[in-house]
Amino acid sequence: MSPSNSILLTGATGYVGGTVLDHLLKSKVPSIKNLSFDLLVRTQAAADKLRSVLGDCVNPILWPGGLGDTDSIIKIASNYDLVINVGSGFVPSGSQAFVSGLAQRAASNPSGPTPWLLNIAGCTNLGDKPLTQTSHPDREFDDADGNAVYEWLRCADEREPYPQRTAEVGVLTAAEATDGAVHAVSLNTPLIFGAGTGLFNRQGIIIPTLMRYVVTHGYGFKLNETANFDWVHVEDLADLYVLLVKTILEREDRGVGYIPSNKNGIIFPAVARVLQTEIMQHCLDSAFDAGVLPRENTPKNKEIRLVGLKEIADEITFGLMDMAEQGWAGNKAQKGTVARKLLGWSPTRLEEAWRNDFVDELEALRDGKRGVTMESCIGRK
Ligand SMILES: NC(=O)c1ccc[n+]([C@@H]2O[C@H](COP(=O)([O-])OP(=O)(O)OC[C@H]3O[C@@H](n4cnc5c(N)ncnc54)[C@H](OP(=O)(O)O)[C@@H]3O)[C@@H](O)[C@H]2O)c1
């Protein structure tokens, strides 16, 4: 199969990317089931494993420089009509290079299908800074007006660049500048939970991180009372990618003018909303129910303590203060209208899956499946 009949995907070794690839490979949709997937991966070991487990439906392409190697990205992407960038959303130049490659594709193949980029981003891009700036606890973004969201992101990033937001705005702006030659849509995802189904990393980031904090300290934390998150199960998110691919491949207009794109091109795969304190409460409930807490030196009752921004940045976000504030204090409510209305997306992993995830995450931490074992969390190793 020639590259033009394939889809190019990044992130196959990741939590989201691995699950998206798995759902595409298992899809029974006629336009998808015979496709092959070219996968950009950074190591030979990953390439070998993907090839040996998944066989001919995948073609791993070694990409040692990753998202930092823009020349290679442009060259490679210029062979494709559809790129799914579900690796890290935090490398602006790398993400934008896919648009440049697809623009070359469009120029060299003017009678061919309009190239699309599906690019991942995340809700911290929308977070305010209630601790160091003004708080907007009642603000809700709605992807029904993607252009308003894009403009908000663009202005926010002009004032204060934040890598994942710079990447999101950069991709949409670059695609807009191609005058319709390339279409890009950003999946600005909320908190993602649940077990992934890829071949490599199957764990999320946020619930495991918070569970580890709670078990280590014996209490939860908060930076304020209003921080919120919407959430989506990783498999429901993967289903949305399948729907997008199907829409692009099957519609005569290739989804152009139907799927919002470029400066209107933002989709929120958001299912339900919680306060950060409620997430902490679920972590505490599962740890107390399982008898993991309290320990001898931890609070006897369930506590969510008000802590400092720097402390959380140092412990959880590698010292990055903006990420800590936008994530753990920020208001970033997302109303997801577009995916349900235009694509018929109908998430099935709802409240019960959300609640069960806290039990599963505690168990995974206890069984040493979260990188750090519970023993090391609680200082016994
Ligand atoms: N997980 C969440 O809750 C969440 C929530 C909102 C948004 N997101 C967005 O989703 C993205 C992916 O998240 P994830 O949970 O799937 O992360 P993950 O499991 O850590 O996977 C990251 C993937 O990106 C690849 N990657 C990382 N840095 C790269 C680079 N410089 N060049 C090329 N490839 C690189 C990794 O490849 P290697 O295996 O080679 O390292 C891996 O395949 C995030 O970056 C973020 O933008 C995630």
The ligand as an SDF file (V2000), in Angstrom:
LIG
                    3D

 48 52  0  0  0  0  0  0  0  0999 V2000
   -3.2130   11.9590   29.5100 N   0  0  0  0  0  0  0  0  0  0  0  0
   -4.0410   12.9720   29.7630 C   0  0  0  0  0  0  0  0  0  0  0  0
   -4.8060   12.9650   30.7750 O   0  0  0  0  0  0  0  0  0  0  0  0
   -4.1150   14.1530   28.8100 C   0  0  0  0  0  0  0  0  0  0  0  0
   -5.0690   15.1380   29.0810 C   0  0  0  0  0  0  0  0  0  0  0  0
   -5.1730   16.2140   28.2060 C   0  0  0  0  0  0  0  0  0  0  0  0
   -4.3590   16.2930   27.0900 C   0  0  0  0  0  0  0  0  0  0  0  0
   -3.4390   15.3170   26.8420 N   0  0  0  0  0  0  0  0  0  0  0  0
   -2.6050   15.4850   25.6370 C   0  0  0  0  0  0  0  0  0  0  0  0
   -2.3010   14.2210   25.0890 O   0  0  0  0  0  0  0  0  0  0  0  0
   -0.9020   14.1380   24.8260 C   0  0  0  0  0  0  0  0  0  0  0  0
   -0.4820   12.6910   24.9140 C   0  0  0  0  0  0  0  0  0  0  0  0
   -0.7360   12.2540   26.2340 O   0  0  0  0  0  0  0  0  0  0  0  0
   -0.4730   10.7580   26.6770 P   0  0  0  0  0  0  0  0  0  0  0  0
   -1.1570   10.6100   27.9940 O   0  0  0  0  0  0  0  0  0  0  0  0
   -0.7850    9.8300   25.5910 O   0  0  0  0  0  0  0  0  0  0  0  0
    1.1000   10.7900   26.9340 O   0  0  0  0  0  0  0  0  0  0  0  0
    2.1270    9.5460   26.9620 P   0  0  0  0  0  0  0  0  0  0  0  0
    1.4630    8.2840   27.3230 O   0  0  0  0  0  0  0  0  0  0  0  0
    3.2700   10.0130   27.7720 O   0  0  0  0  0  0  0  0  0  0  0  0
    2.5780    9.4170   25.4290 O   0  0  0  0  0  0  0  0  0  0  0  0
    3.2950   10.4190   24.7960 C   0  0  0  0  0  0  0  0  0  0  0  0
    3.6010    9.9590   23.3830 C   0  0  0  0  0  0  0  0  0  0  0  0
    4.2350   11.0400   22.7180 O   0  0  0  0  0  0  0  0  0  0  0  0
    5.5230   10.5860   22.2920 C   0  0  0  0  0  0  0  0  0  0  0  0
    6.4480   11.7000   22.4560 N   0  0  0  0  0  0  0  0  0  0  0  0
    6.7480   12.3710   23.5810 C   0  0  0  0  0  0  0  0  0  0  0  0
    7.6490   13.3350   23.3350 N   0  0  0  0  0  0  0  0  0  0  0  0
    7.9260   13.2380   22.0060 C   0  0  0  0  0  0  0  0  0  0  0  0
    8.7950   13.9500   21.1440 C   0  0  0  0  0  0  0  0  0  0  0  0
    9.5550   14.9610   21.5730 N   0  0  0  0  0  0  0  0  0  0  0  0
    8.8430   13.5630   19.8590 N   0  0  0  0  0  0  0  0  0  0  0  0
    8.0940   12.5570   19.3970 C   0  0  0  0  0  0  0  0  0  0  0  0
    7.2490   11.8480   20.1540 N   0  0  0  0  0  0  0  0  0  0  0  0
    7.1750   12.1970   21.4590 C   0  0  0  0  0  0  0  0  0  0  0  0
    5.9000    9.4110   23.1680 C   0  0  0  0  0  0  0  0  0  0  0  0
    6.8310    8.6180   22.4730 O   0  0  0  0  0  0  0  0  0  0  0  0
    8.0180    7.8200   23.2000 P   0  0  0  0  0  0  0  0  0  0  0  0
    7.4160    6.5040   23.6110 O   0  0  0  0  0  0  0  0  0  0  0  0
    9.0370    7.6990   22.1560 O   0  0  0  0  0  0  0  0  0  0  0  0
    8.4600    8.6530   24.3710 O   0  0  0  0  0  0  0  0  0  0  0  0
    4.5400    8.7560   23.3160 C   0  0  0  0  0  0  0  0  0  0  0  0
    4.2200    8.0050   22.1740 O   0  0  0  0  0  0  0  0  0  0  0  0
   -0.2800   15.0540   25.8890 C   0  0  0  0  0  0  0  0  0  0  0  0
    0.9930   15.5220   25.5050 O   0  0  0  0  0  0  0  0  0  0  0  0
   -1.2830   16.1780   25.9790 C   0  0  0  0  0  0  0  0  0  0  0  0
   -1.0240   17.1440   24.9790 O   0  0  0  0  0  0  0  0  0  0  0  0
   -3.3000   14.2490   27.6800 C   0  0  0  0  0  0  0  0  0  0  0  0
  1  2  1  0
  2  3  2  0
  2  4  1  0
  4  5  1  0
  4 48  2  0
  5  6  2  0
  6  7  1  0
  7  8  2  0
  8  9  1  0
  8 48  1  0
  9 10  1  0
  9 46  1  0
 10 11  1  0
 11 12  1  0
 11 44  1  0
 12 13  1  0
 13 14  1  0
 14 15  2  0
 14 16  1  0
 14 17  1  0
 17 18  1  0
 18 19  2  0
 18 20  1  0
 18 21  1  0
 21 22  1  0
 22 23  1  0
 23 24  1  0
 23 42  1  0
 24 25  1  0
 25 26  1  0
 25 36  1  0
 26 27  1  0
 26 35  1  0
 27 28  2  0
 28 29  1  0
 29 30  1  0
 29 35  2  0
 30 31  1  0
 30 32  2  0
 32 33  1  0
 33 34  2  0
 34 35  1  0
 36 37  1  0
 36 42  1  0
 37 38  1  0
 38 39  2  0
 38 40  1  0
 38 41  1  0
 42 43  1  0
 44 45  1  0
 44 46  1  0
 46 47  1  0
M  CHG  2   8   1  16  -1
M  END
$$$$
